[in-house]
């Protein structure tokens, strides 16, 4: 193999795969990417066995070939170069990298060792979704998913596609639940419930930028493939049964409070400075005229703040993880938000005023 490529093109494409290539040295091949250089097509492929990524790259192919190249090390080399770069294989184990008077030799692995791109079954269901809509739904739920929960299904998001064309995306870590619901016109033969890992969706969202584009989705038995322009992003589905999210969302509430979103965010940030770092616990006292927020820490001191609210129920005192509320408020858009409550230890529902397409359920803490 012998190719030439512009530094900016190679650096950009190598940057796209840095979070996918496996950093741990359990399987050396996973820290490499596969470079395919043919006259008809040129692309790079990277995988961590859970997610696989394929993207075209603009090469001038002098001699065709394929190589498994260390992703991080080549990225570091390319970042320090300028102008046109030549990549040439001496044999299956060595790659020469040249740029001007700079020369490198990199130890590589045989392309035959690289994992095969998983094939979707022939009956994979084909769907199409707007990229900005998909990005919004991921952003509004991903933060609520678990990160290292022993219940592995909680370390991902549930995509629930209803036969009527509604898409519901849910994330929960057992302490909170975020739900985004949109009528997207997806026509499926039957209801689909698929679970994606948090890591794979964190990577996918990087390519769903600020320009509306169609995302082609193919749902197989064990994998799902996202196609965006010429980028192919394939991820393994998480096996298991996701919790019944509909049972978690309170169907009715005895108490409802309307409050300005930005005012609440600023108050929570101020008061939580004095809360215990691990729990970020704040106490909330609500009566007909005001909402008092307080926090205390024996090692630091205490803080109190008071906000005007629209509330007509009986007085109630609750405790919350302030960070959990701030996470939800930061992805909402409305000026006013509604808190719906029952008992001090019952789930609290937070919604945007006048909208029901986004719901956030939070379990209070014990005082």
Secondary structure, DSSP 4 states (H G I P E B T S, - for coil): -EEEEEHHHHHHHHHHHTTTS--STTSGGGGEEEEEE-SS-EEEEEE-SSEEEEEE---EEEE-EEEEEEHHHHHHHHHT--SEEEEEEEETTEEEEEETTEEEEEE-B-GGGSPPPPPPPTTPEEEEEEHHHHHHHHHTTGGGS-SS-SSGGGGEEEEEE-TTSEEEEEEE-SSEEEEEEEE-----SS-EEEEEEHHHHHHHGGGS-SS--EEEEEE-SSEEEEEETTEEEEEEPPPS----HHHHS-S--SEEEEEEHHHHHHHHHHHHTTS-TTT-EEEEEE-SSEEEEEEEETTTEEEEEEEE-EE-S--EEEEEEHHHHHHHHTT---SEEEEEESSTTSPEEEEETT--SEEEEEPPPP-
